[in-house]
Amino acid sequence: MEPGVRRVLVVEDDVTIAASIAARLRAEGFSVDVAHDGPAAVEADTSSEPDLVVLDVMLPGFDGLEVCRRIQGRRPVPVLMLTARADETDMLVGLGVGADDYLTKPFSMRVLTARVHALLRRVERSSRADSHARIVLGDLEIDVDERRVARAGVAAQLTPIEFDLLVHFARRPRVVQPRERLLSEVWDWDVHGTSAGTRAVDSHIKALRRKLGADLIRTVHGVGYALEAGS
């Protein structure tokens, strides 16, 4: 693989769909690996360490939710989850186990590649951020360079999007952040204010509260959220 080329792992049991996604991403300049079941996906993630995973929920062996749990348990990696369910149950559960974003089938390849690029831009922006390497707010400690978080001395394992969301709040303590701004500045979404987008924000806020304490982030009804640590 050429230096600087991003690697994407596509996990999809439908061979035709997997081939189409892989072909489009290769046309966009990515190096692409493909897996068609849960065990093969975990093995491919371990061997190739992709920069991003496109992950279908319904897989043989074990499902995409379990794949997401296992790969996020080993190392943080952006995950774009694909779901065929229109009721968003898979989306909410997927975000809960570590997915960063999701698409509901059927989807256009243009939208998929836009989401992939947006996720990678977010990761790159986070890694280049010219800010304090360590943020301390009360009992909340964040090591930005090592991407480590602890509260009251207890470490918490966050997904990439959860970490970036927390850092975004921590750089602006007690400042109310509207959901639309979070979608724009953390997710790098071009379309803001959609119900699906706001539910994605809400889901990740719940995850941060679950991992770091219910009092960490205050809800400002009708507006958004604010970090209360250090107040």
C-alpha positions, 0 to 999 in steps of 0.5 A, a space after each residue: 500500500 502506498 504511503 498516505 493511502 487510507 485503508 478501509 475494511 468493508 464488512 458485508 455478507 451480500 457479495 454484490 453489495 460488498 463488491 460495489 462498495 469496495 469498487 467505489 471506495 477504491 475509485 476514491 483512492 482508498 485501499 479496501 479489504 473485504 470480509 463477509 462474516 463476523 469472525 472474518 471481520 474481527 480477524 481482518 481488523 486485527 491483521 490490517 488495522 484499517 483506518 475506518 470500518 464500514 460494517 453491516 449489522 446482519 452478518 453470519 457467524 456473529 452480527 455486526 454489533 458484536 464485531 463492533 464491540 470486539 474491534 472497539 475493545 481492542 483499539 478505537 477505530 471509526 465505524 460506519 454501520 449499515 442497517 436495513 431496519 427503518 425503525 432505527 433500532 439497529 442505529 441506536 444499539 449500534 451507536 451504543 456499542 461504538 459505531 460513529 455513524 450509520 446509514 440505512 439501506 438502501 443508500 447511494 454510493 455518493 452518500 456512503 463515500 461522503 460519510 466515509 470522508 467526513 469521518 476521516 476528516 474528523 479523525 484527522 482534524 482531531 489528531 492535528 488539533 492545536 490545543 492543550 495536550 492535557 485538559 483537567 476540569 475538576 475530577 475530569 482528566 483528558 489526555 488529548 495526545 494519548 486519547 485517555 480519559 479518567 474521572 475521579 481517577 477511574 479510567 473510561 474507555 471511549 469510542 473515537 466519536 465519544 472522545 472527540 465529543 467530550 474534548 469538544 465540550 471540555 474546550 468550552 466548559 459550561 458553554 451550551 452546544 446546540 445539537 446542530 453545532 455538534 453535528 457540524 463541528 464534531 461529526 462534520 455532517 453537511 446536513 444539519 438538524 435532521 431527526 436522525 442526526 439529533 438522535 445520534 447526538 443524544 445517543 452519544 451523550 447518553 453513552 458519555 453519561 453512562 461511562 463518566 457520570 450522569 452529572 457530567 453533561 447538562 441538558 438544556 431543553 430545546 437547545 442542546 448540552 453543556 459540560 458541567 465538570 469543573 463547575 
